[in-house]
């Protein structure tokens, strides 16, 4: 109570002092004094809010050296790069929509000024009780409402239309990069929480274009409003012989101080928006991972582990969202106080100047007024018009100020989309295109001009080449880990090759290098075009579509007709792989289903093998793709592919029953060594050795259990055994 009474006495004394200062002063001096007091109060409020902002917890600093997205030179560089994609040229559809949108915003500004003047005339006629003029102006007001509402609706329509076109442009360009030179595969190899392409291609692009178009409208129209309304208010002040410099300076001071304060206390919304989007993308990745591996997780009963991982990452997302909400809470309090109440007080002071300080309405010039009622009505008209104009102007400045928060959010999404495009460009640029050679050229004929040596890490391909030549290559992962150094093999058409070795020895890695999925770091490869080589993995990819689409993948039905093939040919292929029962069971080749879940493991593998009979390549890479197929069906498929379709098979397999369909073998030992030899000459001997090896393995596996049983019998009988010594 004591503190409250002291504070009350101080406020009372301050009011008395202000009253003494204001008394016996002219109106103009009173206004200057009030302006000075207002500026002083604004300054003290500015310092108080700065102290308050420092006490509020900010977002956590970034742990990485990468700069946070903010309004700086880098942001405008990134936005310029994306604008070149969104607006390809001056006469594009997107540029035309932006031009029409700008014209609509300008028209809306002029309509706002006209409506403000018309409302002032309506109020004047009400005060004058002039019913006829009031009805006339009311009709004008209703008529002008038609183009005004049309203009408002057109602005929203053009915003959504421009947003859709810009989004389509970004998606189109991103898809061009993403599916060019197998960029999608290279990005999948380095997929992590730092590389969330699915999130970038969907939500980030959508939010970027939405914010971009919304900010354009939120900044362009308010700026036009400010310019036009300021000019109109200055014209009004001049017509009343009022010095408009003082209210103009007052407006600039108030706007400048509030703008500096809002910028100073504004949290890093751009970084927070980028962090939230990143965490959402990672959470989506985890959900998709569970869907992809649902069967394996169910077999292991890994629900608890996966649930803990999901909940942990959701809690991280929750903390990031709470940080955003907490920062927005106190920021909006200060923002609304400054932009609504402080500006309203300043605006009322500015409105009063043309009316209170006008020489035309001062007591000395009362003789110029013919009628007191006309004077009052005219003042009311001008006050209403000035109030409406200034309210519109204040609203425009407020929208510009509040757009700063959205602008900082735009920096976060701009950074993520920009980094996505740069990643696509980098991977596309690093993709080495195979060198095309003619039929009479050989890799050794193509030499470097500098040292007359074959360039390392080069791939040559041709339509007429009927062999695969691997010359001194290093089988290595994209990360640079060498699996097999210095491999040299020549595989002619008709040389069916069996590739064996322990897990991780480089068998599948060789297929990836031959297919161009992994880069060749050293050596030279000569091969046919990729259309003459076909890869069949252990788990075949099943596309979305009909059963026919599964057989002809990656062709479409139009491509099938261009190859002069029909459903009868496809049924013959299904007969080869013993899948005619599946066609009947599912309702024909036009049946659509979730083939990944409908087909068994063996049916999936046979469906994957059916594609080699449709595409008829020169070489087929078979990577453990018959492990779930019975031996008799497997033999039928191999026999048909080799003898009827003349396809050269390069097979990775552990079944010795497949040895009879190959005449060469490439063996890896798992420590970098390899051996390439003919298989036909010692096939029987190898089969006998294989059977003996399997027999010895079974015997040795029972040795430990036999020793344990012997020890148990010796203990029961109280005897010893020489086998245990």
Helices and strands as residue ranges (DSSP letters): H 2-22, H 27-55, H 73-86, H 93-128, H 131-178, H 183-189, H 197-199, I 200-204, H 205-239, H 245-265, H 269-292, H 294-300, H 303-336, I 337-342, H 343-356, G 359-361, G 363-368, H 372-429, E 435-436, G 443-445, E 458-462, E 467-476, E 482-492, E 497-500, H 507-514, E 524-528, G 530-532, E 533-536, H 547-552, H 557-562, H 567-576, H 580-586, H 595-598, H 601-615, E 619-623, H 631-639, I 640-644, E 648-652, G 656-661, E 664-668, E 674-678, H 683-701, H 703-717, G 722-724
